[in-house]
Amino acid sequence: MTVTDADVGTVRAFNRFYTGVIGVLGESHVRSPYSLTEARVIFELAQRADTEVLALRRALDLDAGYLSRMLARFESDGLVVRERAAGDARRQIARLTARGREVFGTLDGRSAAEVRALLDDLPGADRRLLLGAMRSIHGILGDRPRPGGLALRPPRPGDLGWLVQRNGALYAEECGWDHGYEALVARVVAEYAEHRDPARENAWIAEVDGAVAGGVLCVREDERTARLRLLHVEPEARGRGVGAALVEECLRFAASAGYGEIVLWTTALQRSARRLYERAGFVLETEEPPAARFGDVIHGQVWRKHL
Protein backbone atom coordinates (compact mmCIF):
# COMPACT_ATOMS: atom_id res chain seq x y z
CA MET A 1 0.00 0.00 0.00
CA THR A 2 1.43 3.38 -1.07
CA VAL A 3 2.14 5.94 1.65
CA THR A 4 0.24 9.12 0.80
CA ASP A 5 1.05 12.76 1.60
CA ALA A 6 -1.94 12.69 3.95
CA ASP A 7 -0.37 9.74 5.83
CA VAL A 8 2.88 11.66 6.24
CA GLY A 9 0.94 14.73 7.38
CA THR A 10 -0.92 12.69 9.99
CA VAL A 11 2.32 11.45 11.56
CA ARG A 12 3.94 14.89 11.50
CA ALA A 13 0.85 16.50 13.05
CA PHE A 14 0.85 13.89 15.81
CA ASN A 15 4.56 14.53 16.48
CA ARG A 16 3.99 18.28 16.81
CA PHE A 17 0.97 17.75 19.04
CA TYR A 18 2.60 15.22 21.36
CA THR A 19 5.86 17.11 21.78
CA GLY A 20 3.71 20.01 22.96
CA VAL A 21 1.85 17.75 25.39
CA ILE A 22 5.01 16.47 27.05
CA GLY A 23 6.64 19.89 27.03
CA VAL A 24 9.80 19.09 25.09
CA LEU A 25 9.56 22.23 22.96
CA GLY A 26 10.65 24.41 25.86
CA GLU A 27 14.24 25.20 26.71
CA SER A 28 14.30 23.14 29.88
CA HIS A 29 13.09 19.73 30.96
CA VAL A 30 10.65 19.33 33.90
CA ARG A 31 11.41 22.80 35.33
CA SER A 32 15.15 22.12 35.52
CA PRO A 33 18.28 23.81 34.12
CA TYR A 34 18.69 20.89 31.69
CA SER A 35 17.43 20.46 28.15
CA LEU A 36 15.66 17.28 27.10
CA THR A 37 18.86 15.99 25.43
CA GLU A 38 20.91 16.70 28.57
CA ALA A 39 18.29 14.93 30.67
CA ARG A 40 18.46 11.91 28.33
CA VAL A 41 22.24 11.76 28.78
CA ILE A 42 21.88 11.91 32.57
CA PHE A 43 19.23 9.18 32.42
CA GLU A 44 21.47 6.89 30.31
CA LEU A 45 24.43 7.43 32.64
CA ALA A 46 22.22 6.51 35.61
CA GLN A 47 21.43 3.07 34.15
CA ARG A 48 24.86 1.65 34.97
CA ALA A 49 27.92 2.34 37.10
CA ASP A 50 30.24 3.09 34.15
CA THR A 51 29.34 4.04 30.58
CA GLU A 52 31.69 4.11 27.61
CA VAL A 53 31.35 7.53 25.98
CA LEU A 54 31.43 6.11 22.45
CA ALA A 55 28.59 3.71 23.30
CA LEU A 56 26.63 6.58 24.84
CA ARG A 57 27.07 8.70 21.73
CA ARG A 58 25.90 5.87 19.48
CA ALA A 59 22.93 4.97 21.68
CA LEU A 60 21.64 8.57 21.62
CA ASP A 61 22.86 9.40 18.10
CA LEU A 62 24.66 12.53 19.26
CA ASP A 63 27.44 14.51 17.60
CA ALA A 64 30.80 13.72 19.23
CA GLY A 65 31.72 17.36 19.83
CA TYR A 66 28.27 18.21 21.21
CA LEU A 67 28.38 15.29 23.66
CA SER A 68 31.94 16.15 24.70
CA ARG A 69 30.98 19.74 25.51
CA MET A 70 27.93 18.55 27.43
CA LEU A 71 29.98 16.11 29.53
CA ALA A 72 32.56 18.82 30.19
CA ARG A 73 29.78 21.05 31.54
CA PHE A 74 28.46 18.22 33.69
CA GLU A 75 31.99 17.60 34.97
CA SER A 76 32.48 21.23 35.94
CA ASP A 77 29.11 21.14 37.73
CA GLY A 78 30.20 18.09 39.73
CA LEU A 79 27.68 15.72 38.11
CA VAL A 80 30.04 13.51 36.09
CA VAL A 81 33.53 12.05 36.29
CA ARG A 82 35.38 11.07 33.10
CA GLU A 83 38.46 8.85 32.92
CA ARG A 84 40.32 6.53 30.58
CA ALA A 85 39.29 2.87 30.62
CA ALA A 86 41.65 0.55 32.47
CA GLY A 87 43.77 -1.34 29.97
CA ASP A 88 42.70 0.78 26.97
CA ALA A 89 43.54 4.49 27.14
CA ARG A 90 41.73 5.07 23.84
CA ARG A 91 38.36 4.42 25.49
CA GLN A 92 36.81 7.07 27.73
CA ILE A 93 34.46 6.12 30.57
CA ALA A 94 31.89 8.44 32.19
CA ARG A 95 30.02 7.94 35.45
CA LEU A 96 27.62 9.96 37.55
CA THR A 97 28.87 11.29 40.87
CA ALA A 98 26.72 11.19 44.00
CA ARG A 99 25.57 14.69 43.09
CA GLY A 100 24.79 13.51 39.55
CA ARG A 101 22.63 10.68 40.86
CA GLU A 102 20.85 13.19 43.08
CA VAL A 103 20.05 15.31 40.01
CA PHE A 104 18.89 12.20 38.14
CA GLY A 105 16.56 11.32 41.03
CA THR A 106 15.03 14.80 40.89
CA LEU A 107 14.56 14.75 37.11
CA ASP A 108 13.15 11.21 37.15
CA GLY A 109 10.74 12.02 39.97
CA ARG A 110 9.46 15.21 38.32
CA SER A 111 9.01 13.46 34.98
CA ALA A 112 7.03 10.64 36.60
CA ALA A 113 4.90 13.18 38.51
CA GLU A 114 4.05 15.07 35.30
CA VAL A 115 3.00 11.86 33.52
CA ARG A 116 0.94 10.81 36.55
CA ALA A 117 -0.83 14.18 36.54
CA LEU A 118 -1.57 13.83 32.82
CA LEU A 119 -3.08 10.36 33.36
CA ASP A 120 -4.97 11.39 36.51
CA ASP A 121 -6.85 14.02 34.50
CA LEU A 122 -8.24 11.38 32.14
CA PRO A 123 -11.39 9.31 32.76
CA GLY A 124 -10.64 5.61 33.24
CA ALA A 125 -11.88 4.56 29.79
CA ASP A 126 -9.85 7.28 28.04
CA ARG A 127 -6.76 6.36 30.05
CA ARG A 128 -7.05 2.70 29.02
CA LEU A 129 -7.44 3.69 25.36
CA LEU A 130 -4.44 6.03 25.54
CA LEU A 131 -2.17 3.45 27.19
CA GLY A 132 -3.30 0.75 24.80
CA ALA A 133 -2.56 3.00 21.81
CA MET A 134 0.88 3.83 23.21
CA ARG A 135 1.68 0.15 23.69
CA SER A 136 0.56 -0.52 20.12
CA ILE A 137 2.79 2.26 18.73
CA HIS A 138 5.72 0.98 20.76
CA GLY A 139 5.07 -2.57 19.65
CA ILE A 140 4.90 -1.65 15.96
CA LEU A 141 7.74 0.87 15.76
CA GLY A 142 9.89 -0.67 18.48
CA ASP A 143 10.13 -4.16 16.98
CA ARG A 144 13.63 -5.28 16.17
CA PRO A 145 14.66 -8.58 14.64
CA ARG A 146 15.76 -11.03 17.31
CA PRO A 147 18.72 -13.42 17.00
CA GLY A 148 18.12 -15.96 14.26
CA GLY A 149 15.75 -13.68 12.33
CA LEU A 150 12.99 -13.86 14.95
CA ALA A 151 10.65 -10.87 15.38
CA LEU A 152 7.32 -10.31 17.12
CA ARG A 153 4.63 -7.94 15.83
CA PRO A 154 0.96 -7.07 16.40
CA PRO A 155 -1.61 -8.95 14.27
CA ARG A 156 -2.40 -7.52 10.86
CA PRO A 157 -5.72 -7.91 9.03
CA GLY A 158 -6.20 -11.62 8.37
CA ASP A 159 -3.80 -12.81 11.09
CA LEU A 160 -6.54 -13.65 13.60
CA GLY A 161 -8.25 -15.82 11.00
CA TRP A 162 -4.89 -17.44 10.32
CA LEU A 163 -4.55 -18.26 14.04
CA VAL A 164 -7.88 -20.10 13.94
CA GLN A 165 -6.99 -22.00 10.78
CA ARG A 166 -3.49 -23.00 11.88
CA ASN A 167 -4.54 -24.06 15.39
CA GLY A 168 -7.29 -26.20 13.90
CA ALA A 169 -5.02 -27.77 11.27
CA LEU A 170 -2.03 -28.39 13.55
CA TYR A 171 -3.99 -29.96 16.41
CA ALA A 172 -5.90 -32.16 13.96
CA GLU A 173 -2.63 -33.32 12.39
CA GLU A 174 -0.53 -33.71 15.55
CA CYS A 175 -3.14 -34.68 18.16
CA GLY A 176 -6.02 -36.04 16.10
CA TRP A 177 -8.47 -33.47 17.51
CA ASP A 178 -11.71 -32.81 15.66
CA HIS A 179 -13.50 -29.61 14.64
CA GLY A 180 -14.60 -29.06 18.24
CA TYR A 181 -11.18 -27.63 19.04
CA GLU A 182 -11.19 -25.34 16.00
CA ALA A 183 -14.63 -24.10 17.05
CA LEU A 184 -13.27 -23.31 20.52
CA VAL A 185 -10.35 -21.38 19.01
CA ALA A 186 -12.75 -19.45 16.76
CA ARG A 187 -14.83 -18.41 19.77
CA VAL A 188 -11.73 -17.27 21.69
CA VAL A 189 -10.47 -15.22 18.75
CA ALA A 190 -13.90 -13.71 18.03
CA GLU A 191 -14.28 -12.67 21.68
CA TYR A 192 -10.84 -11.06 21.57
CA ALA A 193 -11.49 -9.26 18.28
CA GLU A 194 -14.91 -7.92 19.28
CA HIS A 195 -14.35 -7.00 22.93
CA ARG A 196 -10.59 -6.43 23.35
CA ASP A 197 -9.52 -3.94 26.02
CA PRO A 198 -6.32 -2.50 24.47
CA ALA A 199 -4.90 -1.56 27.87
CA ARG A 200 -5.22 -5.09 29.27
CA GLU A 201 -5.34 -7.48 26.31
CA ASN A 202 -2.96 -8.05 23.43
CA ALA A 203 -1.82 -10.51 20.78
CA TRP A 204 1.44 -11.17 18.94
CA ILE A 205 2.45 -12.85 15.72
CA ALA A 206 5.96 -14.31 15.48
CA GLU A 207 7.97 -14.22 12.28
CA VAL A 208 11.21 -16.05 11.48
CA ASP A 209 13.16 -14.66 8.54
CA GLY A 210 9.99 -12.86 7.44
CA ALA A 211 7.76 -15.96 7.50
CA VAL A 212 4.85 -16.21 9.96
CA ALA A 213 5.88 -18.74 12.62
CA GLY A 214 3.40 -18.65 15.51
CA GLY A 215 1.24 -16.56 17.79
CA VAL A 216 -0.25 -16.06 21.24
CA LEU A 217 -2.98 -14.04 22.99
CA CYS A 218 -2.98 -12.41 26.42
CA VAL A 219 -6.56 -11.79 27.62
CA ARG A 220 -8.29 -10.67 30.81
CA GLU A 221 -9.44 -13.42 33.15
CA ASP A 222 -10.46 -11.04 35.93
CA GLU A 223 -9.20 -7.76 37.38
CA ARG A 224 -6.11 -9.40 38.92
CA THR A 225 -5.51 -12.30 36.53
CA ALA A 226 -4.46 -12.51 32.88
CA ARG A 227 -4.79 -15.64 30.74
CA LEU A 228 -2.31 -16.83 28.12
CA ARG A 229 -4.21 -18.40 25.21
CA LEU A 230 -3.63 -20.15 21.90
CA LEU A 231 0.17 -20.34 22.00
CA HIS A 232 1.37 -22.21 18.95
CA VAL A 233 4.57 -22.48 16.90
CA GLU A 234 4.74 -23.69 13.31
CA PRO A 235 6.59 -27.04 13.02
CA GLU A 236 9.39 -25.67 10.80
CA ALA A 237 10.11 -22.87 13.32
CA ARG A 238 10.39 -25.04 16.43
CA GLY A 239 13.68 -25.08 18.27
CA ARG A 240 14.44 -21.46 17.36
CA GLY A 241 13.14 -19.77 20.51
CA VAL A 242 9.79 -18.74 19.03
CA GLY A 243 7.64 -20.18 21.82
CA ALA A 244 9.87 -18.77 24.56
CA ALA A 245 9.81 -15.31 22.92
CA LEU A 246 6.00 -15.34 22.67
CA VAL A 247 5.58 -16.41 26.29
CA GLU A 248 8.13 -13.83 27.47
CA GLU A 249 6.32 -11.03 25.62
CA CYS A 250 2.98 -12.17 27.04
CA LEU A 251 4.40 -12.11 30.59
CA ARG A 252 5.98 -8.69 30.07
CA PHE A 253 2.70 -7.24 28.82
CA ALA A 254 0.63 -8.82 31.63
CA ALA A 255 2.94 -7.36 34.27
CA SER A 256 2.94 -3.89 32.66
CA ALA A 257 -0.88 -4.00 32.38
CA GLY A 258 -1.13 -4.37 36.16
CA TYR A 259 -2.07 -8.03 36.54
CA GLY A 260 -0.84 -9.85 39.63
CA GLU A 261 -0.79 -13.32 38.06
CA ILE A 262 -1.32 -15.17 34.81
CA VAL A 263 -2.89 -18.57 34.14
CA LEU A 264 -3.12 -20.94 31.21
CA TRP A 265 -4.79 -24.21 30.30
CA THR A 266 -3.01 -27.00 28.45
CA THR A 267 -3.07 -30.79 28.39
CA ALA A 268 -0.70 -33.53 29.49
CA LEU A 269 -0.19 -34.30 25.79
CA GLN A 270 1.64 -31.00 25.12
CA ARG A 271 4.94 -32.00 26.71
CA SER A 272 7.17 -29.49 24.93
CA ALA A 273 4.79 -26.65 25.81
CA ARG A 274 4.75 -27.72 29.44
CA ARG A 275 8.56 -27.63 29.56
CA LEU A 276 8.41 -24.13 28.09
CA TYR A 277 5.93 -23.00 30.75
CA GLU A 278 8.05 -24.47 33.53
CA ARG A 279 11.14 -22.60 32.30
CA ALA A 280 9.09 -19.39 32.25
CA GLY A 281 8.17 -19.87 35.92
CA PHE A 282 4.66 -21.30 35.65
CA VAL A 283 3.64 -23.85 38.28
CA LEU A 284 1.20 -26.70 37.70
CA GLU A 285 -1.81 -25.90 39.87
CA THR A 286 -4.55 -28.34 38.86
CA GLU A 287 -4.66 -31.75 37.13
CA GLU A 288 -8.14 -32.22 35.73
CA PRO A 289 -9.70 -35.69 35.52
CA PRO A 290 -9.75 -37.23 32.02
CA ALA A 291 -12.66 -35.92 29.94
CA ALA A 292 -13.95 -36.57 26.43
CA ARG A 293 -13.25 -33.47 24.32
CA PHE A 294 -12.30 -32.74 20.73
CA GLY A 295 -12.78 -36.41 19.75
CA ASP A 296 -10.17 -37.52 22.29
CA VAL A 297 -9.74 -38.15 26.02
CA ILE A 298 -8.16 -34.96 27.40
CA HIS A 299 -6.11 -34.67 30.59
CA GLY A 300 -6.40 -30.92 31.17
CA GLN A 301 -3.97 -28.92 33.31
CA VAL A 302 -4.07 -25.42 34.80
CA TRP A 303 -0.74 -23.63 35.20
CA ARG A 304 -0.24 -20.35 37.10
CA LYS A 305 2.52 -17.80 37.56
CA HIS A 306 2.68 -14.85 39.97
CA LEU A 307 3.93 -11.66 38.30
C-alpha positions in Angstrom: 0.0 0.0 0.0 1.4 3.4 -1.1 2.1 5.9 1.7 0.2 9.1 0.8 1.0 12.8 1.6 -1.9 12.7 4.0 -0.4 9.7 5.8 2.9 11.7 6.2 0.9 14.7 7.4 -0.9 12.7 10.0 2.3 11.5 11.6 3.9 14.9 11.5 0.9 16.5 13.0 0.9 13.9 15.8 4.6 14.5 16.5 4.0 18.3 16.8 1.0 17.8 19.0 2.6 15.2 21.4 5.9 17.1 21.8 3.7 20.0 23.0 1.8 17.8 25.4 5.0 16.5 27.0 6.6 19.9 27.0 9.8 19.1 25.1 9.6 22.2 23.0 10.6 24.4 25.9 14.2 25.2 26.7 14.3 23.1 29.9 13.1 19.7 31.0 10.7 19.3 33.9 11.4 22.8 35.3 15.2 22.1 35.5 18.3 23.8 34.1 18.7 20.9 31.7 17.4 20.5 28.1 15.7 17.3 27.1 18.9 16.0 25.4 20.9 16.7 28.6 18.3 14.9 30.7 18.5 11.9 28.3 22.2 11.8 28.8 21.9 11.9 32.6 19.2 9.2 32.4 21.5 6.9 30.3 24.4 7.4 32.6 22.2 6.5 35.6 21.4 3.1 34.1 24.9 1.7 35.0 27.9 2.3 37.1 30.2 3.1 34.2 29.3 4.0 30.6 31.7 4.1 27.6 31.4 7.5 26.0 31.4 6.1 22.5 28.6 3.7 23.3 26.6 6.6 24.8 27.1 8.7 21.7 25.9 5.9 19.5 22.9 5.0 21.7 21.6 8.6 21.6 22.9 9.4 18.1 24.7 12.5 19.3 27.4 14.5 17.6 30.8 13.7 19.2 31.7 17.4 19.8 28.3 18.2 21.2 28.4 15.3 23.7 31.9 16.2 24.7 31.0 19.7 25.5 27.9 18.6 27.4 30.0 16.1 29.5 32.6 18.8 30.2 29.8 21.0 31.5 28.5 18.2 33.7 32.0 17.6 35.0 32.5 21.2 35.9 29.1 21.1 37.7 30.2 18.1 39.7 27.7 15.7 38.1 30.0 13.5 36.1 33.5 12.1 36.3 35.4 11.1 33.1 38.5 8.9 32.9 40.3 6.5 30.6 39.3 2.9 30.6 41.7 0.5 32.5 43.8 -1.3 30.0 42.7 0.8 27.0 43.5 4.5 27.1 41.7 5.1 23.8 38.4 4.4 25.5 36.8 7.1 27.7 34.5 6.1 30.6 31.9 8.4 32.2 30.0 7.9 35.4 27.6 10.0 37.6 28.9 11.3 40.9 26.7 11.2 44.0 25.6 14.7 43.1 24.8 13.5 39.6 22.6 10.7 40.9 20.9 13.2 43.1 20.1 15.3 40.0 18.9 12.2 38.1 16.6 11.3 41.0 15.0 14.8 40.9 14.6 14.7 37.1 13.1 11.2 37.2 10.7 12.0 40.0 9.5 15.2 38.3 9.0 13.5 35.0 7.0 10.6 36.6 4.9 13.2 38.5 4.0 15.1 35.3 3.0 11.9 33.5 0.9 10.8 36.5 -0.8 14.2 36.5 -1.6 13.8 32.8 -3.1 10.4 33.4 -5.0 11.4 36.5 -6.8 14.0 34.5 -8.2 11.4 32.1 -11.4 9.3 32.8 -10.6 5.6 33.2 -11.9 4.6 29.8 -9.8 7.3 28.0 -6.8 6.4 30.1 -7.0 2.7 29.0 -7.4 3.7 25.4 -4.4 6.0 25.5 -2.2 3.4 27.2 -3.3 0.8 24.8 -2.6 3.0 21.8 0.9 3.8 23.2 1.7 0.1 23.7 0.6 -0.5 20.1 2.8 2.3 18.7 5.7 1.0 20.8 5.1 -2.6 19.7 4.9 -1.7 16.0 7.7 0.9 15.8 9.9 -0.7 18.5 10.1 -4.2 17.0 13.6 -5.3 16.2 14.7 -8.6 14.6 15.8 -11.0 17.3 18.7 -13.4 17.0 18.1 -16.0 14.3 15.8 -13.7 12.3 13.0 -13.9 15.0 10.7 -10.9 15.4 7.3 -10.3 17.1 4.6 -7.9 15.8 1.0 -7.1 16.4 -1.6 -9.0 14.3 -2.4 -7.5 10.9 -5.7 -7.9 9.0 -6.2 -11.6 8.4 -3.8 -12.8 11.1 -6.5 -13.6 13.6 -8.2 -15.8 11.0 -4.9 -17.4 10.3 -4.5 -18.3 14.0 -7.9 -20.1 13.9 -7.0 -22.0 10.8 -3.5 -23.0 11.9 -4.5 -24.1 15.4 -7.3 -26.2 13.9 -5.0 -27.8 11.3 -2.0 -28.4 13.5 -4.0 -30.0 16.4 -5.9 -32.2 14.0 -2.6 -33.3 12.4 -0.5 -33.7 15.5 -3.1 -34.7 18.2 -6.0 -36.0 16.1 -8.5 -33.5 17.5 -11.7 -32.8 15.7 -13.5 -29.6 14.6 -14.6 -29.1 18.2 -11.2 -27.6 19.0 -11.2 -25.3 16.0 -14.6 -24.1 17.0 -13.3 -23.3 20.5 -10.3 -21.4 19.0 -12.7 -19.5 16.8 -14.8 -18.4 19.8 -11.7 -17.3 21.7 -10.5 -15.2 18.7 -13.9 -13.7 18.0 -14.3 -12.7 21.7 -10.8 -11.1 21.6 -11.5 -9.3 18.3 -14.9 -7.9 19.3 -14.3 -7.0 22.9 -10.6 -6.4 23.3 -9.5 -3.9 26.0 -6.3 -2.5 24.5 -4.9 -1.6 27.9 -5.2 -5.1 29.3 -5.3 -7.5 26.3 -3.0 -8.1 23.4 -1.8 -10.5 20.8 1.4 -11.2 18.9 2.5 -12.8 15.7 6.0 -14.3 15.5 8.0 -14.2 12.3 11.2 -16.1 11.5 13.2 -14.7 8.5 10.0 -12.9 7.4 7.8 -16.0 7.5 4.9 -16.2 10.0 5.9 -18.7 12.6 3.4 -18.7 15.5 1.2 -16.6 17.8 -0.2 -16.1 21.2 -3.0 -14.0 23.0 -3.0 -12.4 26.4 -6.6 -11.8 27.6 -8.3 -10.7 30.8 -9.4 -13.4 33.1 -10.5 -11.0 35.9 -9.2 -7.8 37.4 -6.1 -9.4 38.9 -5.5 -12.3 36.5 -4.5 -12.5 32.9 -4.8 -15.6 30.7 -2.3 -16.8 28.1 -4.2 -18.4 25.2 -3.6 -20.2 21.9 0.2 -20.3 22.0 1.4 -22.2 18.9 4.6 -22.5 16.9 4.7 -23.7 13.3 6.6 -27.0 13.0 9.4 -25.7 10.8 10.1 -22.9 13.3 10.4 -25.0 16.4 13.7 -25.1 18.3 14.4 -21.5 17.4 13.1 -19.8 20.5 9.8 -18.7 19.0 7.6 -20.2 21.8 9.9 -18.8 24.6 9.8 -15.3 22.9 6.0 -15.3 22.7 5.6 -16.4 26.3 8.1 -13.8 27.5 6.3 -11.0 25.6 3.0 -12.2 27.0 4.4 -12.1 30.6 6.0 -8.7 30.1 2.7 -7.2 28.8 0.6 -8.8 31.6 2.9 -7.4 34.3 2.9 -3.9 32.7 -0.9 -4.0 32.4 -1.1 -4.4 36.2 -2.1 -8.0 36.5 -0.8 -9.9 39.6 -0.8 -13.3 38.1 -1.3 -15.2 34.8 -2.9 -18.6 34.1 -3.1 -20.9 31.2 -4.8 -24.2 30.3 -3.0 -27.0 28.4 -3.1 -30.8 28.4 -0.7 -33.5 29.5 -0.2 -34.3 25.8 1.6 -31.0 25.1 4.9 -32.0 26.7 7.2 -29.5 24.9 4.8 -26.6 25.8 4.8 -27.7 29.4 8.6 -27.6 29.6 8.4 -24.1 28.1 5.9 -23.0 30.8 8.0 -24.5 33.5 11.1 -22.6 32.3 9.1 -19.4 32.3 8.2 -19.9 35.9 4.7 -21.3 35.6 3.6 -23.9 38.3 1.2 -26.7 37.7 -1.8 -25.9 39.9 -4.5 -28.3 38.9 -4.7 -31.7 37.1 -8.1 -32.2 35.7 -9.7 -35.7 35.5 -9.8 -37.2 32.0 -12.7 -35.9 29.9 -14.0 -36.6 26.4 -13.2 -33.5 24.3 -12.3 -32.7 20.7 -12.8 -36.4 19.8 -10.2 -37.5 22.3 -9.7 -38.1 26.0 -8.2 -35.0 27.4 -6.1 -34.7 30.6 -6.4 -30.9 31.2 -4.0 -28.9 33.3 -4.1 -25.4 34.8 -0.7 -23.6 35.2 -0.2 -20.4 37.1 2.5 -17.8 37.6 2.7 -14.8 40.0 3.9 -11.7 38.3 
